[in-house]
Amino acid sequence: QVQVVESGGGSVQPGGNLTLSCTASEDLIKTYAMAWYRQQPGEERHLVATITIGNSPFYRQAVKGRFTISKDSTASTLYLQMNDLKTADTAVYYCNKVSDTFVPWGQGAQVTVYS
């Protein structure tokens, strides 16, 4: 069964930086457009950034200019570089396909931005 595992979360002050990683099995990252999602306290999970098979990125307006999505297909790893973090970025971050046919969700990576 396809699995995704997120890592790299942590606690930082506003203005800090973190890089999240997502490793996936069975060539998932090489084969599909991939995305980072986040679930903020009390809210539904929503899309943060996507990257196509051809490496074209898309960002939610709230993170544009601060976050960078990238991937290493040979290493089956998806990344999210997060700069200039804000308290509003506090959430659990998940990776998955850009699709309604998601693979099983991982445990996510907790990112906490505290002032």
N, C-alpha and C positions, 0 to 999 in steps of 0.2 A: 504494500500500500504506500502511496506517495506520502511523504512527510516533509513538513517544513519546521525549522527550528530557528527562532529569533534569539539574538543575543546583543549585548552592548548597551543595554539600558543603564540608567543610573540617576543620581540626583545632582543637579547643578544649580548655580545661581543664574538669574537672568543675565543674558549676554554670553553664557557659556556655550560650549560645543560638545556634541556627542556624535558618534558614528554607530549606527545599528547595522548588524549583519543578519542575513537570513540564508541558511544553507538548506538545500532541497535535494530530494532523491529523484532518481529516474529521469534525469535530463529535463526536469520541469522548466528551469530557468532558460535553457537553451531553446525550448520548443514553444513556449507561450509568452505573450505579453504579460508582464508581472507588475505588481503594485504593492505599495505600502498603504495600509489602512491604520486608523487609530480610533480608539474608543475613549472619549473623555468622560470624566465622572458624571453620571446621570444622563448620558446621551447614548444614542445609537452609534455603532461603528460606521465610519465613513472614510471615503477615499482621500488619501493625502497626495500621492504621486504615482505615476505610472511610467513604464518604459516598454517600448515595443521590442519586437525581435530585432529590429534594425537599430536599436538604441536611441530612438526618439523619445524624449521625456515630455511629461505633462505634469503640471503642479496645480494643486488647489491654490486659490488666490492668497489665502492666509499664510502660505509658506513660501510663495514665489520669491526668489531672490535670496532666500536663507537656507533652503534645503536643496540637496542635490542627490538624485537617484542615479545609481550606476549598477553595473553587474559584471561579473567575471564568469562567463558561461562555462569556461573550461573547469573552473573550480566549483561550479554549481552554486554560486553565491551572489546574493543581491545585497546592495548596500544602500543606506540612507545617511548621508552626511548632513548633520543638522547644526547650523551656525546661528549665533545670535538668538539663542533660545529665549522664549518668553513664558510667563506663567501659564498663558493660555495653551501652550504646547504640552502641558502635563496630560499624559494619557498612557494607555497601554497600546503599543504599536505592534501590528501584525503584518506579515507578508502573505500574499496569495496571488492567484491568477487574476487577470482583469477579465472577469467572466461571471456569469451567474452560476456556472458549474464549478464551484470552488472545490479545492482539495480540502481534506480535514484541517481545521485551523490549529495552529500551534498555540503554545501557552502565551506567546507575546513577550514583549520587552517593556518593562515599566520605565517610563521617563517622567521624572519629577523635577519641575523647575520651581524653586522656592526663593522667596525674597526675605 
